[in-house]
Structure formats: structure tokens, C-alpha cells
Amino acid sequence: GVEVHLSDTIQEFLGKLSIACKVLAREWERSGVSGERAAVMAHQYRQASDCMRHAVLAFVPPPTAAEQRPPSSPSGRLSPGGAEEEEEPGPNLMIGAHEDPSNWLPLDPVCTFGDYATRLGLGSGTGMFLPLLRVTRASRGLRLRNHRFRQFVQETMALEARPEDVNEDRCFAFARYAHARDGGSME
């Protein structure tokens, strides 16, 4: 089996996932299961083994109605004693939430799972929901559907931009400088 640790980067995880998919493809080919199902499964795992062009997304539950409500806005529900009741997050909140692309946070390939541990509840065994990961092709369609991924790509591109690519109205050049107090040495 392939083990994933909190110290693994997201990029290393994709590499391990690629290895696991290749192993599973070989297992389906050698399984002795005849028929179309084994061939289809082997083919799917072989295609999925090219994970380096994929993004890892983590499910972030949508905010509860109480979190969305402004602090001064009452919930409208009062307990028998007249105090305002807090809404409990429950399973109804999660219905359909997994299909909403805005609830999936892209994970930075250079960060480790440990970097995300507190935010996503990885490795703690606590919390109401288990952390969910989705590995999907990092495509233009994903950028269009998921505002978090679109913002992540824009931030990544801004960090990788060189000054000569960004500053179109400025010209950068090299010049020789003569040090007058250093015997006229040129730099």
C-alpha cells in the first residue's frame, strides 16, 4: 500500500496517488476477473495515474445559517424562556453541498497536509465531519466553476510573474558603473 503522512506535500501526495493508480490498474489486469468490468476498471486506473496535471481540493462545509447572519440580526426563533435559540448545523446543511464547486478549496502543491491540519481537521479525529479530498484535472472548466480555484490560480500566477512580464510601460536595462573611489573599477 501507499502511505500518506501529514509531512507529505500535496505534490508528493499526487505522486503517491499516481503510483497507487498504476498498481491498481495492474491488479485489475491480473485479477483473473474476466469480462468488460475488469478491462474498464484497469483502463480507468491507468488514465487516472497521470496525476501531475491534477489539483487536490478539500471540502470546506458551507457556513451555517447562524454564521451567515449578521451579529445584530436575530434568528427569529425564541426558546420558551424568551432567549434566542442557536441553530445547530446538521445533515440538512450538507445535502447538495458536495456538488457545489464553491465548497471545494484548492490545496497548494508545495504545502504539506500538516499545514492544512488545523483548518481541515486532518489527523485529529475530531470534528463533526471527516475531511474529504477530491482530485480533479486542473482545467479551464474548473477555473470557471470554482471561484476559489480561480483565485488560487491568479495568486499563483502573480507570484510567478517576472517584472519584465508585468511592467509593459517600463524598460529595464543593465549599465556599467565606474567606482570613482575604488580606482575606477567597473561593475
Short mmCIF file of the C-alpha atoms (twelve columns), coordinates in Angstrom:
data_MODEL
# 
_entry.id   MODEL 
# 
loop_
_atom_site.group_PDB 
_atom_site.id 
_atom_site.type_symbol 
_atom_site.label_atom_id 
_atom_site.label_alt_id 
_atom_site.label_comp_id 
_atom_site.label_asym_id 
_atom_site.label_seq_id 
_atom_site.Cartn_x 
_atom_site.Cartn_y 
_atom_site.Cartn_z 
_atom_site.pdbx_PDB_model_num 
ATOM 1   C CA . GLY A 1   0.000   0.000   0.000   1 
ATOM 2   C CA . VAL A 2   0.860   3.634   -0.295  1 
ATOM 3   C CA . GLU A 3   1.085   5.633   2.912   1 
ATOM 4   C CA . VAL A 4   0.334   9.344   3.142   1 
ATOM 5   C CA . HIS A 5   1.619   11.356  6.091   1 
ATOM 6   C CA . LEU A 6   0.990   14.848  7.433   1 
ATOM 7   C CA . SER A 7   4.578   15.697  6.437   1 
ATOM 8   C CA . ASP A 8   3.876   14.918  2.747   1 
ATOM 9   C CA . THR A 9   3.395   17.842  0.395   1 
ATOM 10  C CA . ILE A 10  0.344   17.908  -1.838  1 
ATOM 11  C CA . GLN A 11  2.675   17.330  -4.815  1 
ATOM 12  C CA . GLU A 12  4.142   14.239  -3.118  1 
ATOM 13  C CA . PHE A 13  0.593   13.046  -2.439  1 
ATOM 14  C CA . LEU A 14  -0.183  13.317  -6.166  1 
ATOM 15  C CA . GLY A 15  2.946   11.270  -6.909  1 
ATOM 16  C CA . LYS A 16  1.870   8.595   -4.423  1 
ATOM 17  C CA . LEU A 17  -1.646  8.635   -5.850  1 
ATOM 18  C CA . SER A 18  -0.198  8.110   -9.318  1 
ATOM 19  C CA . ILE A 19  1.757   5.080   -8.070  1 
ATOM 20  C CA . ALA A 20  -1.357  3.678   -6.359  1 
ATOM 21  C CA . CYS A 21  -3.416  4.057   -9.543  1 
ATOM 22  C CA . LYS A 22  -0.767  2.235   -11.590 1 
ATOM 23  C CA . VAL A 23  -0.697  -0.594  -9.047  1 
ATOM 24  C CA . LEU A 24  -4.493  -0.871  -9.077  1 
ATOM 25  C CA . ALA A 25  -4.532  -0.903  -12.891 1 
ATOM 26  C CA . ARG A 26  -2.069  -3.827  -12.882 1 
ATOM 27  C CA . GLU A 27  -4.124  -5.601  -10.200 1 
ATOM 28  C CA . TRP A 28  -7.288  -5.330  -12.279 1 
ATOM 29  C CA . GLU A 29  -5.426  -6.623  -15.339 1 
ATOM 30  C CA . ARG A 30  -4.071  -9.619  -13.396 1 
ATOM 31  C CA . SER A 31  -7.139  -10.194 -11.229 1 
ATOM 32  C CA . GLY A 32  -8.473  -13.054 -13.273 1 
ATOM 33  C CA . VAL A 33  -11.838 -11.327 -13.378 1 
ATOM 34  C CA . SER A 34  -12.981 -11.768 -16.915 1 
ATOM 35  C CA . GLY A 35  -15.228 -9.513  -18.798 1 
ATOM 36  C CA . GLU A 36  -15.699 -5.901  -19.519 1 
ATOM 37  C CA . ARG A 37  -15.676 -4.704  -15.888 1 
ATOM 38  C CA . ALA A 38  -12.023 -5.648  -15.286 1 
ATOM 39  C CA . ALA A 39  -10.935 -4.028  -18.548 1 
ATOM 40  C CA . VAL A 40  -12.896 -0.856  -17.798 1 
ATOM 41  C CA . MET A 41  -11.509 -0.603  -14.255 1 
ATOM 42  C CA . ALA A 42  -7.925  -1.186  -15.429 1 
ATOM 43  C CA . HIS A 43  -8.367  1.451   -18.133 1 
ATOM 44  C CA . GLN A 44  -9.810  3.993   -15.652 1 
ATOM 45  C CA . TYR A 45  -6.956  3.490   -13.189 1 
ATOM 46  C CA . ARG A 46  -4.381  3.728   -15.991 1 
ATOM 47  C CA . GLN A 47  -5.881  7.058   -17.105 1 
ATOM 48  C CA . ALA A 48  -6.040  8.333   -13.524 1 
ATOM 49  C CA . SER A 49  -2.364  7.536   -12.966 1 
ATOM 50  C CA . ASP A 50  -1.352  10.785  -14.717 1 
ATOM 51  C CA . CYS A 51  -1.984  12.868  -11.575 1 
ATOM 52  C CA . MET A 52  0.580   15.615  -12.088 1 
ATOM 53  C CA . ARG A 53  -1.865  17.795  -14.045 1 
ATOM 54  C CA . HIS A 54  -4.468  17.500  -11.343 1 
ATOM 55  C CA . ALA A 55  -5.483  19.681  -8.417  1 
ATOM 56  C CA . VAL A 56  -6.246  18.465  -4.930  1 
ATOM 57  C CA . LEU A 57  -9.324  20.099  -3.449  1 
ATOM 58  C CA . ALA A 58  -10.545 19.850  0.132   1 
ATOM 59  C CA . PHE A 59  -14.209 20.082  1.039   1 
ATOM 60  C CA . VAL A 60  -14.990 23.063  3.237   1 
ATOM 61  C CA . PRO A 61  -18.511 22.846  4.678   1 
ATOM 62  C CA . PRO A 62  -20.700 25.835  3.895   1 
ATOM 63  C CA . PRO A 63  -21.274 28.267  6.725   1 
ATOM 64  C CA . THR A 64  -24.308 27.617  8.888   1 
ATOM 65  C CA . ALA A 65  -27.243 29.986  8.764   1 
ATOM 66  C CA . ALA A 66  -26.114 31.391  12.139  1 
ATOM 67  C CA . GLU A 67  -22.646 32.163  10.715  1 
ATOM 68  C CA . GLN A 68  -24.155 33.863  7.660   1 
ATOM 69  C CA . ARG A 69  -26.489 36.034  9.747   1 
ATOM 70  C CA . PRO A 70  -25.092 39.405  10.872  1 
ATOM 71  C CA . PRO A 71  -24.406 39.514  14.630  1 
ATOM 72  C CA . SER A 72  -27.210 42.017  15.267  1 
ATOM 73  C CA . SER A 73  -29.779 40.013  13.290  1 
ATOM 74  C CA . PRO A 74  -31.926 37.651  15.391  1 
ATOM 75  C CA . SER A 75  -32.623 34.132  14.188  1 
ATOM 76  C CA . GLY A 76  -36.337 34.603  14.685  1 
ATOM 77  C CA . ARG A 77  -36.612 31.569  16.952  1 
ATOM 78  C CA . LEU A 78  -37.102 32.017  20.660  1 
ATOM 79  C CA . SER A 79  -36.926 29.394  23.364  1 
ATOM 80  C CA . PRO A 80  -39.835 29.056  25.808  1 
ATOM 81  C CA . GLY A 81  -37.933 31.311  28.245  1 
ATOM 82  C CA . GLY A 82  -37.697 34.072  25.620  1 
ATOM 83  C CA . ALA A 83  -33.978 33.603  24.832  1 
ATOM 84  C CA . GLU A 84  -32.835 33.285  21.249  1 
ATOM 85  C CA . GLU A 85  -32.062 29.702  20.162  1 
ATOM 86  C CA . GLU A 86  -28.894 28.888  18.250  1 
ATOM 87  C CA . GLU A 87  -29.248 26.894  15.067  1 
ATOM 88  C CA . GLU A 88  -27.398 23.597  15.123  1 
ATOM 89  C CA . PRO A 89  -25.511 22.606  11.987  1 
ATOM 90  C CA . GLY A 90  -26.868 19.306  10.827  1 
ATOM 91  C CA . PRO A 91  -27.104 16.854  7.993   1 
ATOM 92  C CA . ASN A 92  -29.619 19.057  6.143   1 
ATOM 93  C CA . LEU A 93  -26.901 21.670  5.731   1 
ATOM 94  C CA . MET A 94  -24.749 19.142  3.872   1 
ATOM 95  C CA . ILE A 95  -27.374 17.999  1.368   1 
ATOM 96  C CA . GLY A 96  -26.090 19.062  -2.032  1 
ATOM 97  C CA . ALA A 97  -23.069 20.877  -0.551  1 
ATOM 98  C CA . HIS A 98  -20.600 18.396  -2.103  1 
ATOM 99  C CA . GLU A 99  -21.856 19.211  -5.588  1 
ATOM 100 C CA . ASP A 100 -21.338 22.967  -5.112  1 
ATOM 101 C CA . PRO A 101 -17.892 23.812  -6.566  1 
ATOM 102 C CA . SER A 102 -17.516 26.830  -4.270  1 
ATOM 103 C CA . ASN A 103 -17.277 24.485  -1.273  1 
ATOM 104 C CA . TRP A 104 -14.012 22.950  -2.524  1 
ATOM 105 C CA . LEU A 105 -10.745 24.629  -1.527  1 
ATOM 106 C CA . PRO A 106 -7.657  24.065  -3.726  1 
ATOM 107 C CA . LEU A 107 -4.590  22.903  -1.806  1 
ATOM 108 C CA . ASP A 108 -1.211  24.440  -2.633  1 
ATOM 109 C CA . PRO A 109 1.139   21.759  -4.061  1 
ATOM 110 C CA . VAL A 110 4.110   22.992  -2.007  1 
ATOM 111 C CA . CYS A 111 2.253   22.895  1.323   1 
ATOM 112 C CA . THR A 112 2.081   19.780  3.465   1 
ATOM 113 C CA . PHE A 113 -1.000  18.123  4.870   1 
ATOM 114 C CA . GLY A 114 0.307   19.279  8.240   1 
ATOM 115 C CA . ASP A 115 -0.033  22.876  7.038   1 
ATOM 116 C CA . TYR A 116 -3.733  22.233  6.487   1 
ATOM 117 C CA . ALA A 117 -4.252  20.012  9.550   1 
ATOM 118 C CA . THR A 118 -5.932  22.555  11.817  1 
ATOM 119 C CA . ARG A 119 -8.031  24.189  9.124   1 
ATOM 120 C CA . LEU A 120 -9.313  20.933  7.641   1 
ATOM 121 C CA . GLY A 121 -9.210  18.671  10.694  1 
ATOM 122 C CA . LEU A 122 -6.623  16.315  9.207   1 
ATOM 123 C CA . GLY A 123 -5.112  13.786  11.560  1 
ATOM 124 C CA . SER A 124 -7.083  14.965  14.583  1 
ATOM 125 C CA . GLY A 125 -10.018 12.572  14.557  1 
ATOM 126 C CA . THR A 126 -12.146 15.366  15.960  1 
ATOM 127 C CA . GLY A 127 -14.841 17.451  14.406  1 
ATOM 128 C CA . MET A 128 -18.272 16.753  13.073  1 
ATOM 129 C CA . PHE A 129 -17.235 15.794  9.549   1 
ATOM 130 C CA . LEU A 130 -14.307 13.798  8.224   1 
ATOM 131 C CA . PRO A 131 -12.069 15.734  5.829   1 
ATOM 132 C CA . LEU A 132 -12.868 14.997  2.192   1 
ATOM 133 C CA . LEU A 133 -10.408 15.367  -0.664  1 
ATOM 134 C CA . ARG A 134 -11.145 15.493  -4.369  1 
ATOM 135 C CA . VAL A 135 -8.513  15.075  -7.053  1 
ATOM 136 C CA . THR A 136 -9.588  16.559  -10.346 1 
ATOM 137 C CA . ARG A 137 -7.957  17.743  -13.542 1 
ATOM 138 C CA . ALA A 138 -6.780  21.357  -13.202 1 
ATOM 139 C CA . SER A 139 -8.622  22.648  -16.242 1 
ATOM 140 C CA . ARG A 140 -10.103 25.864  -17.561 1 
ATOM 141 C CA . GLY A 141 -13.531 24.459  -16.725 1 
ATOM 142 C CA . LEU A 142 -12.543 24.080  -13.070 1 
ATOM 143 C CA . ARG A 143 -11.423 27.718  -13.054 1 
ATOM 144 C CA . LEU A 144 -14.784 28.782  -14.437 1 
ATOM 145 C CA . ARG A 145 -16.829 26.715  -11.963 1 
ATOM 146 C CA . ASN A 146 -14.837 27.223  -8.755  1 
ATOM 147 C CA . HIS A 147 -14.112 30.786  -7.630  1 
ATOM 148 C CA . ARG A 148 -11.643 29.517  -5.011  1 
ATOM 149 C CA . PHE A 149 -9.597  27.703  -7.669  1 
ATOM 150 C CA . ARG A 150 -9.759  30.747  -9.973  1 
ATOM 151 C CA . GLN A 151 -8.430  32.968  -7.160  1 
ATOM 152 C CA . PHE A 152 -5.723  30.381  -6.340  1 
ATOM 153 C CA . VAL A 153 -4.550  30.339  -9.984  1 
ATOM 154 C CA . GLN A 154 -4.495  34.153  -10.128 1 
ATOM 155 C CA . GLU A 155 -2.446  34.374  -6.911  1 
ATOM 156 C CA . THR A 156 -0.040  31.708  -8.145  1 
ATOM 157 C CA . MET A 157 0.417   33.483  -11.468 1 
ATOM 158 C CA . ALA A 158 1.042   36.804  -9.682  1 
ATOM 159 C CA . LEU A 159 3.740   35.195  -7.522  1 
ATOM 160 C CA . GLU A 160 5.433   33.623  -10.535 1 
ATOM 161 C CA . ALA A 161 5.325   36.774  -12.698 1 
ATOM 162 C CA . ARG A 162 8.638   38.359  -13.595 1 
ATOM 163 C CA . PRO A 163 8.952   42.184  -13.644 1 
ATOM 164 C CA . GLU A 164 9.640   42.212  -17.376 1 
ATOM 165 C CA . ASP A 165 6.366   40.327  -17.959 1 
ATOM 166 C CA . VAL A 166 4.316   42.612  -15.722 1 
ATOM 167 C CA . ASN A 167 5.710   46.087  -16.426 1 
ATOM 168 C CA . GLU A 168 4.953   46.771  -20.070 1 
ATOM 169 C CA . ASP A 169 5.371   50.534  -19.772 1 
ATOM 170 C CA . ARG A 170 8.852   50.403  -18.219 1 
ATOM 171 C CA . CYS A 171 12.182  49.428  -19.654 1 
ATOM 172 C CA . PHE A 172 14.820  47.607  -17.628 1 
ATOM 173 C CA . ALA A 173 18.471  47.571  -18.638 1 
ATOM 174 C CA . PHE A 174 21.964  46.873  -17.370 1 
ATOM 175 C CA . ALA A 175 24.609  49.606  -17.149 1 
ATOM 176 C CA . ARG A 176 28.268  49.711  -16.317 1 
ATOM 177 C CA . TYR A 177 29.210  51.725  -13.259 1 
ATOM 178 C CA . ALA A 178 32.667  53.146  -12.608 1 
ATOM 179 C CA . HIS A 179 33.601  53.359  -8.922  1 
ATOM 180 C CA . ALA A 180 35.447  56.667  -8.570  1 
ATOM 181 C CA . ARG A 181 36.739  55.898  -5.080  1 
ATOM 182 C CA . ASP A 182 37.795  52.366  -5.948  1 
ATOM 183 C CA . GLY A 183 40.405  53.067  -8.578  1 
ATOM 184 C CA . GLY A 184 37.816  53.334  -11.338 1 
ATOM 185 C CA . SER A 185 36.853  49.642  -11.208 1 
ATOM 186 C CA . MET A 186 33.930  48.805  -13.450 1 
ATOM 187 C CA . GLU A 187 30.860  46.933  -12.371 1 
# 
